[in-house]
Amino acid sequence: MDSMKQILAEAVVMPVFQISDLNHAAPLAHALKAGGLSVIELTMRTPEAVAALPLMKKAVPSLTIGMGTVTSFDDLNRALTAKPDFLVTPGCSPSLIEHLLKQALPFLPGVATPSGAMIAREKGVEAMKFFPAEASGGVDFLKSLYGPLPDIVFCPTGGITLETAQNYLALPNVPCIGGSWIAPAHLIQHEDWDSITENASLAAGLAKARSDAAA
C-alpha cells in the first residue's frame, strides 16, 4: 500500500469533484484518465458518492480514488464501504485522526492553522490537506510554514485555479494541489466529457512541467 506522500507525489494535480447522478460515474472516470490524471478525490457531498466510487473503479481500474469530505465517524464508516484507496477530511479533530489511524488506508487530514498541523504531526501524520487554501492565506501561508515545519507536506485545495496552480507547485512543501476546476459540477451535469478531458490534460501538463523542471 502506497503512503499518502507517495500518492501525492504521483498525483501532482488532483481533481476534486462530486457526483449526483450514478450514470456520470463511468464516463467521468474515462474523461479524467483520458486527460492524463490517475489520482482523484470524490467528495461525500451527495448521497450518490458511496455508490459512485466503485462504479468509477470498475470503469477504470487503474485510477487511485480517494473519498473526500469525511467529517465524522459515520462518514468514515460509510466511506469505507466504497473501498476507497485513501481518505480525505476538510478538517480534523484529534479523535477523528485517531480513528483514521486505525484504518488500513492512507489518509489526508485537513488543516488550516499551524496548531492544526502540529496536532496532526504529533499523531504521526506528515501529509496534510491545506483547506480552504486561498481563503486561509494561500501561497504566502505555506511559505511561512516551511521554516518551522519543514517535514510536513501539504496538498492545498480550495479556490486554486489553473492560473494560480503553478505558484503552489513551486513551493518545496507542496507535492500536489487539489483542483475543483478540472471537473466542475456544471460540466458533469451537462455531460461535457470533452471539456473535462481537456481540463485534465492541462492539469497533467502542470505535472509534466514540474517534473521537467526538477530534472
C-alpha positions as CSV (number, residue, x, y, z in Angstrom):
1,M,0.0,0.0,0.0
2,D,1.4,3.4,-1.0
3,S,1.8,6.0,1.7
4,M,-0.1,9.3,1.4
5,K,3.1,11.1,0.5
6,Q,3.7,8.6,-2.4
7,I,0.1,9.2,-3.6
8,L,0.5,12.9,-3.6
9,A,3.8,12.7,-5.4
10,E,2.2,10.6,-8.1
11,A,-0.8,12.9,-8.4
12,V,0.8,16.4,-8.5
13,V,-2.7,17.8,-9.5
14,M,-5.7,16.0,-8.1
15,P,-9.2,16.8,-9.3
16,V,-11.8,17.2,-6.6
17,F,-15.4,16.7,-7.6
18,Q,-18.9,15.4,-6.6
19,I,-21.3,13.1,-8.4
20,S,-25.1,13.4,-8.1
21,D,-26.0,11.0,-10.9
22,L,-24.6,7.5,-10.9
23,N,-24.8,7.5,-14.8
24,H,-22.0,10.0,-14.7
25,A,-19.5,7.8,-12.8
26,A,-18.1,5.8,-15.6
27,P,-17.8,8.5,-18.3
28,L,-16.2,10.9,-15.8
29,A,-13.7,8.3,-14.8
30,H,-12.8,7.7,-18.5
31,A,-12.6,11.5,-19.2
32,L,-10.2,12.1,-16.3
33,K,-8.0,9.2,-17.3
34,A,-8.0,10.2,-20.9
35,G,-6.7,13.6,-19.9
36,G,-3.8,12.0,-18.1
37,L,-4.9,12.0,-14.4
38,S,-4.8,8.9,-12.3
39,V,-5.3,10.1,-8.7
40,I,-8.7,11.7,-8.0
41,E,-10.9,12.7,-5.0
42,L,-14.6,12.1,-5.0
43,T,-16.3,14.0,-2.2
44,M,-19.1,12.7,0.0
45,R,-21.2,15.8,-0.6
46,T,-24.0,13.9,-2.3
47,P,-26.0,10.7,-1.4
48,E,-24.7,9.0,-4.5
49,A,-21.0,9.3,-3.6
50,V,-20.6,5.9,-1.9
51,A,-22.2,4.1,-4.8
52,A,-20.3,6.1,-7.4
53,L,-16.8,5.3,-6.3
54,P,-16.9,1.6,-7.1
55,L,-18.5,2.4,-10.4
56,M,-15.6,4.6,-11.3
57,K,-13.1,2.0,-10.2
58,K,-14.9,-0.6,-12.2
59,A,-14.8,1.6,-15.3
60,V,-11.1,2.5,-14.9
61,P,-9.4,0.1,-12.5
62,S,-6.1,1.9,-12.8
63,L,-7.5,5.0,-11.0
64,T,-6.4,5.8,-7.5
65,I,-9.6,7.1,-5.9
66,G,-9.9,8.9,-2.6
67,M,-13.1,9.6,-0.7
68,G,-13.2,13.1,0.5
69,T,-15.3,15.3,2.8
70,V,-15.1,12.8,5.6
71,T,-16.1,14.8,8.7
72,S,-17.3,12.3,11.2
73,F,-17.1,8.7,12.4
74,D,-20.4,8.0,10.5
75,D,-18.9,9.4,7.3
76,L,-15.8,7.3,7.8
77,N,-17.8,4.1,8.2
78,R,-19.9,4.9,5.1
79,A,-16.8,5.8,3.0
80,L,-15.1,2.5,3.9
81,T,-18.0,0.6,2.3
82,A,-17.0,2.1,-1.0
83,K,-13.4,0.7,-0.7
84,P,-11.5,3.9,-1.5
85,D,-7.8,3.9,-2.0
86,F,-7.4,6.8,0.5
87,L,-9.5,9.2,2.7
88,V,-9.6,13.0,2.9
89,T,-11.0,15.2,5.5
90,P,-11.6,19.0,5.2
91,G,-10.6,19.5,8.9
92,C,-9.6,17.0,11.6
93,S,-10.2,16.6,15.3
94,P,-7.7,14.6,17.4
95,S,-10.3,11.9,17.9
96,L,-11.1,11.6,14.2
97,I,-7.3,11.3,13.4
98,E,-7.1,8.5,16.0
99,H,-10.0,6.7,14.3
100,L,-8.4,7.2,10.9
101,L,-5.1,5.8,12.1
102,K,-6.8,2.6,13.0
103,Q,-7.8,2.0,9.3
104,A,-5.5,0.3,6.8
105,L,-5.7,3.2,4.4
106,P,-3.7,6.3,3.8
107,F,-5.5,9.5,4.7
108,L,-5.1,13.2,4.2
109,P,-6.4,15.3,7.2
110,G,-7.4,18.9,6.5
111,V,-5.7,21.7,8.5
112,A,-5.7,25.5,8.2
113,T,-3.5,26.7,11.0
114,P,0.0,25.9,12.4
115,S,-1.7,24.5,15.5
116,G,-3.8,22.1,13.4
117,A,-0.7,21.0,11.6
118,M,1.3,20.4,14.8
119,I,-1.6,18.4,16.3
120,A,-1.7,16.2,13.3
121,R,2.1,15.8,13.2
122,E,2.1,14.7,16.9
123,K,-0.1,11.8,15.8
124,G,2.5,10.8,13.2
125,V,0.9,12.5,10.2
126,E,3.3,14.1,7.7
127,A,1.0,14.7,4.7
128,M,-2.0,17.1,5.1
129,K,-4.6,18.9,3.1
130,F,-4.4,22.7,3.4
131,F,-8.0,23.8,3.2
132,P,-9.5,26.2,2.3
133,A,-6.2,27.3,0.7
134,E,-6.9,30.7,-0.9
135,A,-9.2,31.8,2.0
136,S,-6.6,30.7,4.6
137,G,-3.6,32.6,3.3
138,G,-2.6,30.7,0.2
139,V,0.9,30.6,-1.1
140,D,2.3,33.0,1.5
141,F,0.9,31.0,4.4
142,L,2.6,27.8,3.1
143,K,5.8,29.6,2.6
144,S,5.7,30.8,6.2
145,L,5.0,27.2,7.5
146,Y,8.0,25.7,5.7
147,G,10.5,27.2,8.0
148,P,9.2,25.9,11.4
149,L,7.5,22.7,9.9
150,P,9.8,21.6,7.0
151,D,8.9,17.9,7.5
152,I,5.2,18.4,6.6
153,V,3.9,18.3,3.0
154,F,0.6,19.9,2.0
155,C,-2.0,19.4,-0.7
156,P,-3.6,22.8,-0.8
157,T,-7.2,22.8,-2.0
158,G,-9.9,25.4,-2.3
159,G,-10.0,28.4,-4.7
160,I,-7.0,27.3,-6.7
161,T,-7.2,27.7,-10.5
162,L,-5.2,26.7,-13.5
163,E,-3.6,30.1,-13.4
164,T,-2.6,30.0,-9.8
165,A,-1.7,26.3,-9.5
166,Q,2.0,26.8,-10.5
167,N,2.5,29.3,-7.7
168,Y,1.7,26.5,-5.2
169,L,3.6,23.8,-7.0
170,A,6.7,25.9,-6.9
171,L,6.8,25.5,-3.1
172,P,9.1,22.8,-1.6
173,N,6.3,21.7,0.8
174,V,3.6,21.2,-1.9
175,P,3.9,18.0,-3.8
176,C,0.3,18.2,-5.0
177,I,-2.6,20.5,-5.3
178,G,-6.4,19.8,-5.4
179,G,-8.5,21.5,-8.0
180,S,-12.3,21.6,-8.4
181,W,-11.8,23.5,-11.7
182,I,-10.9,20.3,-13.6
183,A,-14.4,18.6,-13.3
184,P,-16.8,21.3,-12.0
185,A,-20.4,20.4,-11.3
186,H,-21.8,22.2,-14.4
187,L,-19.6,20.3,-16.8
188,I,-20.5,17.0,-15.2
189,Q,-24.2,17.8,-15.2
190,H,-24.1,18.8,-18.9
191,E,-22.0,15.6,-19.6
192,D,-19.4,17.7,-21.2
193,W,-16.7,15.0,-21.0
194,D,-14.6,16.6,-23.8
195,S,-14.1,19.7,-21.7
196,I,-13.3,17.7,-18.6
197,T,-10.7,15.7,-20.6
198,E,-9.2,19.0,-21.8
199,N,-9.0,20.4,-18.3
200,A,-7.5,17.2,-17.1
201,S,-4.9,17.4,-19.9
202,L,-4.0,20.9,-18.8
203,A,-3.6,19.7,-15.2
204,A,-1.4,16.8,-16.4
205,G,0.6,19.4,-18.2
206,L,1.4,21.1,-14.9
207,A,2.6,17.9,-13.5
208,K,4.9,17.3,-16.5
209,A,6.2,20.8,-16.3
210,R,7.1,20.3,-12.7
211,S,8.8,17.0,-13.5
212,D,10.8,18.6,-16.3
213,A,11.9,21.5,-14.1
214,A,13.1,19.1,-11.4
215,A,15.1,17.0,-14.0
